[in-house]
Amino acid sequence: MEKRLRILLITLDYPPPVPGGYGVMCAQVATWLGRRGHELLVLTSSPEVQEGVWAKRKVEGAIQVWQILRSYWDGSACLNPSLQEALSIEQHNQAQLQAVLSEYRPDVVSFWHMGAMSLSLITATARLGLPIVFVVGDDWLCYGGWADAWTRWCSEHAEQAAHVERQTGLSTRLPDLGKIGIFCFVSAWTKQRAEQMGGWRFLHADIIPPGLSSTDFPPLIHLPDHPWRWHLLWVGRVIEEKGVETAIKALPHLPPDTTLKIVGPVAQAYRRHLEALAAELGKASQLTFTVAPRHQMRCHYQEADVTLFTSTIEGEAFGLVPLEAMASGCPVVTTGVGGSREYCLDGINCLLVPPGEPSALADAIEHLAKPPEVRRRLAEGGRDTAQELTLDRQASRIESWCLSAVRAKESGQIFTSGRLRRGESEEGCTDA
């Protein structure tokens, strides 16, 4: 390795209280970088910070996690604070950032999940001309300007915002993000949405699909070999947008001994709704719920006959669940929405079905149930895909971009066009 870096990683929550693909990816890459010898300080928030409870802790090795930022997220929904409260949040976060930059003196700053975060943290970093690497794993470049209550108010009150900026010294508009750093997108789909919906243009961008840790998902030597038992598996955050109801509604179209195991966090109210739906369909006894730590997920995949990925989210950035199932040798039936279609290939490593259509989902499951050759072919294709999309591949490319950003800063090659100085209010700024 050519240089050990001091990396400041800024993200919404670390690790997230509710597991999701973005948070898993961030934690995996940070751990990988730490084991490579880089020093990391993760600057993040948690709902407790809203109550004035701060935490600084070391996770492992060279990774420190400081939960000292305030966000516009309470753990379940975006906050809608008054202007005065939003001002307080911004002042708090700016003070924390400046103190960390002064004490830690990072070589590079890496922004990850900035949804419902103070986007002015990016502006402040850009003003200092620090090398910046963004790792974008969802649509925050599209919705972040709304979820950040301060940026939203300033965008809606442009004339007043200029006065507020003069009075407080806080930025009220974002720099042209596409010019100030290197962007690593998890999928071409996510980059396209940032361009078309967010209106951004990127001078330095790369598509780096997420990968899986060989610790949680060791390379698969032998495919699981068990007879078809009509055991269906659904994994993820149990929310309506993930299409879990489609999986339940498929049960009446399948044999009576079919079971559906749902693995993932679920709100009690929504769980009761899903149980009522299953009961209404006469399938209550065929539905089970559980949660499992990440290191146990491989067993759940390998015990199942098929994994269902039923997301209806148009902005699905990538979708780790199908990849995890493929790495475990479990056949996959998926809607292939968003960025997941870039690696979920119909008839090669999965079966694709339209979102929100229980009968089509059931037909695909029936198709898998008949000839074992179909299941084996898809499992082999999935294993090949998983062997290509590894954590080592993803993290090494992000590491390479961090090193390139530092070298470019040292040589003065880039980042000058996007650098903001106090007093520059028009050029290089955009409403978000």
N, C-alpha and C positions, 0 to 999 in steps of 0.2 A: 504494500500500500504506500502511495507516494507521500501522503500527509495525513496526520491525525487532526481532525477538525473539532472545533467547539461549535456545536449546533444548538441554536435556540429553536425549538419546535413549538409552535403556537396552534392550539386546536380547542374545540368547544369543550370536550371532556376526555379525560384519559385516566384509566380506560373507561369507556362509557358504562353507566350503570345498567343500561339495557343494551345487550350485545347487538351489534349491527356490523355490516360489512365494512363500512368506513372506519369504525373504531377498531375492529379486529386488524384491519390492514395497517393502520397507524401503529398500533402496539407491536405488531410483528416486525415492521420495518425498523422501528426505533430500537427494539431489542437486538435485531441483526446489526444495526450500525454500532450499538454499544459493544457488542461482542467483537466487532472489527477494530475496536480500539478508539473510536470516536467518543467524545464526551458530549452528553446531551442534557439539556435542561428543558423539560416540558413545561410550558407556561399554559395553564388551563383554568377552567372554571368548574364549579359544581353548584347545585342548588343551595348547598349550605353557605356558600360565599355570600349569597343574597342576605343571609341572616347574620353576617359578620363573622362566621367561623372560617378561618383560613387554615390551610394545611401545607406543610412543606415536608416531603418525604423522599427517600431514595428507594426506587423500585428494585433495581438490581444493577450491579456493576457500576457503569459510568452514567446511569440514567437517574436524574433527579426530577421529581414531579412537584411543581409548585401550583397548588390550587388557590390562586390569589386573585384571579380575574372575576369580574361580575359579567354575566351574560344577560341576554334578553330571553332566556329560556328557563322555565321553572321545573324542568324535568318531564313535563307532559305537553306543554303548550307555550307559545310565544307570549311574552309579557307585553302589555300595552301601557307603559308608564306615562306619567305626565312629563311635560317638557323639563320641569325642574328635576324630576327623578332621573330622567335620561341624561341630563347634564351631570348629575352626581355620578352616574355610572361611568360616563366618559372621562370625567376628571379622575375618578378612582383608577380606571384602567390605564390611562396615560401616565399617571404617577407610578404605577407598578411597572409598566413597561420601561420607563426611563430609568428607574432604579435597577431593574434587572440588566438592561443594556450597559449601564455604567459599571455594575459589579461583575457581570459575567463576561462581557466583551466578546460576543460570539464572532466567529469567522463568517458564518452564514445564518440567515434566518429562514426557516421553512414553515410556511403556512399550510395547514391542512383543513380541517372542518371549520369554516368560518361562518356557517349559518347561525343566525341569532347571536353572533359575536359583534363586538365593536370593530367595524371595518376601518375605523380611524387608526387602529393599530398598524394596519398596512401602510397608511399614509405617513404615519410618524416614522416608520422604518424606512420608507422610501426617501423621506426628506434627509435622512442621515446618509443616504447613498450606500447602505449595506447591501451585500449580495442577497438576493431573495430567490428561493425555489418554492413554488407552489405545487402541492400534490392534491389534485382535485378529484374527489371520489363521489360527488353528488352535484346537484344543480345549484349550489349556493351562489355561483356567479350569476344566476338568473334571479333567485329569490332573496339573496342576502341583503340587498338594499331596502327591501320591505321588512324583513325580520329584524333588522337593526333599527330600533325605534328612533335613534338619533338621526341616522342618515335619512330615514323616511320623512321625519319632520322637516329636516333641512331641504329635502327635495321638494316637498309640498309648499314650503314657505321660502322660496329662493331669495326674495328681496330682504326679508328679515334675517335670513341665515348669514348674509354677508355682514350685517351689523353684529350678530351673535359671535361670529368668528373674530371680529376685531375686538370685541369686549372680553372674550374668554381665551383667545389664542388657540381654541380647538378647531380642527379642520371640519368643514361642513360639506365638503365634496371629496370624492375619491380621485386619485390620480388615474391616468390612463393605464389600467393594470397591465394591459398587454405589452407595455413598453418597459416595465420596471423589473421584470424578473423572468425566470424560466418556469414554464408550466408543464407539469407532468399529469396528463389526463389518464384515467383508468380505461377509457374507451374513446374511440373516434366519435361515438354518438354523444358523449358528454361534451366533448369539445365543440361539436357541431351545434348543440343546443346553447352553449355559452356564446357562440358567435351569432346565431340567428335570434335567440330570445334575449340574451343579455346584451347584445350589441358590441361585444368585445372583439378586438383583433389582436392576435398574438405574434410577436416577433420571434419568440423562441418557445416552441412547443414540441412535446413528444407524447406519443401514446405508449403507456407502460401498463399493460394489464396486471392486475393483482396476481399473486401466487400464494401457494400454501406452504406452511412450515412443515419440514420433514419430521419434526418432533411430533406434531399432532396428526399428520398424515404421512407416515413413512411410505417410501416407494413400494408400490404393490407388485409383488412377485407372482403370486397365484390369485386368480379371481375367485371370489366366494363361490362355492359349489353346493347349492341346496335346492331342493325341489320348490316349485312355485307354490306359495301358501296363501296368496291373496293378502299379503301384509303390505299395506301402503304407508308411506312415511311422508310427513309434511314438516318442514323445518323453517324456522325464521321468527321474526317478530310477528306475533299473531294480531294483525290488524286487517281491517276490511280491504284495504288497497292491495294487500298481498294475495287476495283471491282465495283465502282459506274456505270461504263459503262454497265456492265452486267445487272444491274437493269433497266437501260434505254432501253437496247435492248430487255428486256423481255416484254415491253409494247405492241409491235405489236402482241404478242401471247395472249393478254388478252382483255377483252371487252373494247369497246371504251370509256366507262365512268370511266375507271380506272385512278386514279391520283397517282403521285409519288411526295412526298414532301421530299426534301433533306435538312437536318438541320446540318449545320456545316460550318466552315470557308473554303473558296475556293478562290484560286487566280483568278483574273479576266480573265486571258488568258485561264485558264482551264475551267472556267465557260462558256466562249464563245464557247469553243470546245464542251462542253456537250450540250449546247443549239443548236448548229449546228447539232450535232448528232441526237437530238430529232426531229429537224425540218426535217432532211433528212428521218427520219422514219415516218414522218407525225404525230408526237406526241408532238409537241412543246407546245400546249395548256394544256397538261396533266402534265407538269413538273413545279415545283416551287422550289425556293431556299429561305432559311431563316437561321438566326442564333438565338440562344436563350441562355440566362444565364442558369446555371445549375439548379437553383431552379425552372425553368419553364419546364424542360424536361419531368417531369412526366406527365404533361398535354398533351404534344405532343404524348407520347407513348399511353396514354389512349384514345386519339381521333382517333388513327390509328386502322385499322383492322389487320395489320401485320407489324412487323419490319423486315427489310431485312439486314442481316449482310453478305456482299458478298466478304469479304476480300480474296485476293489471296496470302497474305504474308505468306510464309512458316515459318518464324520466329515469327509470331504473338504470343506474350508471353501469353496473356490471352484473351483480348477482353472484355471490360466492357459493351459495347452496348447491347449484348444479355441479360446480367444479369440485366441491368437497365430496359429493356423491360419486362423481367420476373417479376421483382419487381413491375411493374406497371400493370400487368395483361394482357399484350399484347402478342399474339402469335408470335413466332419467326421462321423465315426461315433463315438458316445460312449455310455457307460452312464448319464450324467447323474446320478451319485450326489451326495449331499450338496448343497452350495450351488451346484454347477455347473448343476443343473436350473433355477435361477432365471434363467439366461440362455440355456441350451441348449434350444431349442424345437423339438420334433420336427416335421419337415416344413417348417420355416420357415428355420432356419439350420443344421440338422444332422439326422441320423437317430439316434434313440435305440434302444438294444438292452439287454436284460437283462444284468447283470454275470455273468461266469463261464460264458457259453454260446457256445462257438465256432461252432456251426452258425448261430445267430442273427446273430452278427457277420458270418459269411461271406454269409448271405442279404442283409444290408444292403449289403455291398460289391458283390455281384452286382447289386443294384438300381441302384446308382450307375453301374455299368459300362455299362448298356444305353442309356438315352436321355440324350444330353448335356444336354437341357433340364433334367433333374432336377438334375444337377450345377451347372448355371449358376444355377438358382433358389436352391439352398442356398448357393452361393458369394455371390450377391448379398445374400441375407438375412444371411449371416455378416459381410459387409462393412458392412452397415448397423448391425449390433450393435457391431462394433469401433469404428465412428465415434462411437458414443455412449459407450462405455466407454474413456475416454482417461485418461492419466496427469494431464493438466491438470485434468480434472474431479475425479478422486480427491484429488489433492494440494491443490487449492484448497479443498476442503471440510475436509480435515484442518487446513490452515492456518487456516481460519475458526474452527474449534473451538479451536485453540490460542490465537488472539487473544481469543475469547470467554471462555476460561478465565482468561486474565490479567485481562481487564476485570472479570470477576465477582469475582476475588480482590481487586482494587483497590477495588471498591465494596462488598465484604463480602456479596455476594448469596448465594454458595454456598460449599461446601467447609467451612463451620464445623461442620455436623452430622456430617461424616465425619472430622473432625480428631481424632487421638488424642494424648492427653497421657500422659506417664509416670504409671503408677499406675492408669490405666483398663484393667482386665483383663477385664471382663465385657461391658459395653455396647459395641456396635459391633464386637465381635470374633466370629469364627466359626472352627470347625475346618475345615480344608481337606483 
